[in-house]
Amino acid sequence: MDFKFMEVLQDDWQPVSRPALFGWVAFYAFFLVYAFTRHGEGLFIDMVFLPIHEGGHLLFGWFGQMIGVAGGTLLQLGVPLAIAIYFLFQRHLTGTAFASFFYFENFLQIATYMADARAMELPLVTVGNADDVGHDWFIMFSSLGVLKHDTQIAAVVRALGWLGMIGVVVWLYHRGKKHPPTRTLPAV
C-alpha cells in the first residue's frame, strides 16, 4: 500500500507570527475562563453545534433508529474532527488548533446532556415531530444498561473535554514557538 498522503505529516507547519500566536493563546485562555464560569450551562458556541447535532439525527437516521439517535452526537463531533484533519494535512497550525479545541469543547455540552439522562430536565430540540422527541442519552444509556451511571459517565466525558481543550492550547503554544516565521531581509 502506498501512503503518500502520510508524507505530508512530515512537512513543517506553516509558521505563525508571535503576535498571532499570543493572540490565539489569549483567546483560548479567555474562552476557558468563560466556559469554567458557566458551570455546565450552555455556551454561546453551543448554538453553532446544535443544528449540526440535529442534522446528524436526520443524516444517520437512514441507518436505523439507534444509529439515528447517536447520529446527533456523531455529527456534532465529526464535523470539527474532519475540519481538524483537513487543517492537519494542510499543516495549518492555528486552523488545526481551532477545530481541535472546539472538538473537545463539544464534550462539555455532550456531558451536560448525558448527565441529564435520568432527570430529563433539559429542554429538548428536534427537527422532526415534537411528539416523537426523545432524550438521546436516556435512550442510549437505557439500551446499554448504564442509565444509572449517567452522571459518572458525564463526569469522565467532561474531564476529557477540559483536558483536551487545555492540551490543545499547550500544544499550540509550544508548536508555534518551535516554528516561528523566518524573517527575510530586503536585499541591499
C-alpha positions as a printed Julia matrix, in Angstrom:
188×3 Matrix{Float64}:
   0.0    0.0    0.0
   1.2    3.46  -0.83
   0.64   6.01   1.93
   1.99   9.12   0.2
  -0.6   11.26   1.92
   1.16  10.43   5.19
   4.32  12.08   3.88
   2.53  15.41   4.25
   2.61  14.9    8.01
   6.4   15.07   7.87
   6.28  18.63   6.49
   6.8   21.62   8.76
   3.8   23.54   9.99
   3.03  26.87   8.4
   4.66  29.49  10.6
   2.64  31.7   12.96
   3.84  35.13  14.0
   4.44  35.75  17.7
   1.61  38.32  17.96
  -0.82  35.9   16.27
   0.3   33.03  18.5
  -0.15  35.08  21.67
  -3.49  36.39  20.38
  -4.78  32.87  19.84
  -3.5   31.66  23.21
  -5.18  34.65  24.88
  -8.44  33.89  23.02
  -8.42  30.29  24.25
  -7.49  31.36  27.79
 -10.45  33.78  27.88
 -12.74  31.11  26.44
 -11.64  28.58  29.06
 -12.36  31.08  31.84
 -15.73  31.87  30.25
 -16.6   28.15  30.0
 -15.46  27.47  33.56
 -17.6   30.29  34.98
 -20.71  28.91  33.25
 -20.61  25.75  35.43
 -22.02  23.44  32.75
 -24.6   25.88  31.45
 -24.84  26.4   27.71
 -22.11  28.37  25.98
 -22.69  30.69  23.04
 -20.73  28.34  20.75
 -23.18  25.53  21.52
 -25.71  27.29  19.29
 -23.34  26.68  16.36
 -23.23  22.95  17.03
 -26.93  22.45  17.87
 -28.06  22.47  14.2
 -25.17  20.16  13.33
 -26.27  17.8   16.12
 -29.87  17.83  14.92
 -28.73  17.32  11.33
 -26.87  14.23  12.48
 -30.14  12.66  13.59
 -31.57  13.2   10.12
 -28.45  12.02   8.31
 -27.77   8.9   10.38
 -31.46   8.13  10.87
 -31.4    6.46   7.45
 -29.36   3.65   9.01
 -31.8    2.74  11.77
 -33.3    4.17  14.94
 -30.36   3.64  17.31
 -27.71   4.99  14.93
 -30.1    7.87  14.24
 -30.27   8.66  17.96
 -26.47   8.5   18.24
 -26.09  10.36  14.95
 -26.57  13.75  16.55
 -23.51  13.33  18.73
 -21.6   11.58  15.93
 -22.01  14.51  13.55
 -21.53  17.08  16.33
 -18.1   15.57  16.98
 -17.42  14.52  13.39
 -17.6   17.99  11.85
 -14.89  19.67  13.98
 -12.8   16.48  13.79
 -12.99  16.44   9.99
 -12.04  20.13   9.87
  -9.11  19.49  12.22
  -7.89  16.66   9.99
  -8.18  18.89   6.93
  -6.07  21.61   8.56
  -3.64  18.98   9.86
  -2.91  17.85   6.31
  -2.63  21.49   5.22
  -0.09  21.92   8.04
  -2.08  24.94   9.2
  -1.32  25.23  12.9
  -3.97  27.69  14.04
  -6.71  26.05  11.97
  -5.87  22.64  13.38
  -5.84  24.06  16.91
  -9.15  25.9   16.46
 -11.04  22.89  15.14
  -9.43  20.57  17.71
 -10.22  22.95  20.56
 -13.9   23.08  19.63
 -13.99  19.32  19.05
 -13.12  18.96  22.74
 -15.4   21.85  23.76
 -18.3   19.79  22.44
 -17.54  17.23  25.16
 -18.75  19.77  27.76
 -22.16  20.12  26.13
 -22.41  16.39  25.5
 -21.57  15.71  29.16
 -24.31  18.09  30.29
 -26.79  16.24  28.08
 -25.52  12.85  29.34
 -25.85  13.88  32.99
 -29.49  14.78  32.32
 -30.39  11.29  31.04
 -32.34  10.24  34.14
 -33.58  13.66  35.25
 -34.62  14.74  31.74
 -34.91  18.37  32.83
 -33.17  19.97  29.85
 -35.4   21.33  27.1
 -35.2   19.1   24.03
 -34.85  20.33  20.47
 -35.97  18.39  17.42
 -36.17  18.81  13.69
 -38.98  16.3   13.43
 -42.33  15.75  15.06
 -42.25  17.27  18.56
 -44.45  14.42  19.83
 -41.78  11.87  18.89
 -38.84  13.63  20.56
 -36.8   11.58  22.99
 -33.77  12.21  25.15
 -30.79  10.82  23.18
 -28.78   9.77  26.2
 -31.77   8.29  28.06
 -32.38   6.11  25.02
 -28.72   5.15  24.51
 -27.85   4.62  28.17
 -31.06   2.61  28.74
 -30.33   0.35  25.79
 -26.77  -0.2   27.05
 -27.93  -0.83  30.63
 -25.86   2.01  32.08
 -28.55   4.61  32.75
 -27.86   4.64  36.5
 -24.28   5.72  35.72
 -25.23   8.74  33.61
 -23.61  11.32  35.88
 -20.41   9.31  36.32
 -20.04   8.82  32.56
 -20.78  12.51  32.05
 -18.08  13.46  34.57
 -15.49  11.45  32.63
 -16.58  12.99  29.32
 -16.48  16.49  30.84
 -12.96  15.85  32.2
 -11.83  14.64  28.78
 -13.23  17.82  27.26
 -11.33  20.05  29.69
  -8.12  18.07  29.31
  -8.45  18.13  25.53
  -9.04  21.89  25.33
  -6.15  22.67  27.68
  -3.95  20.2   25.83
  -4.69  21.87  22.5
  -3.71  25.29  23.88
  -0.46  23.93  25.34
   0.29  22.13  22.06
  -0.44  25.26  20.0
   1.81  27.41  22.17
   4.73  25.01  22.1
   4.37  24.16  18.42
   4.0   27.84  17.5
   7.11  28.8   19.44
   9.04  25.98  17.82
   8.37  27.16  14.25
   8.23  30.97  14.2
   8.12  32.69  10.82
  11.52  33.33   9.31
  12.25  36.92   8.51
  13.62  37.67   5.11
  15.66  40.82   4.97
  15.36  43.0    1.87
  18.33  42.83  -0.47
  20.66  45.79  -0.19
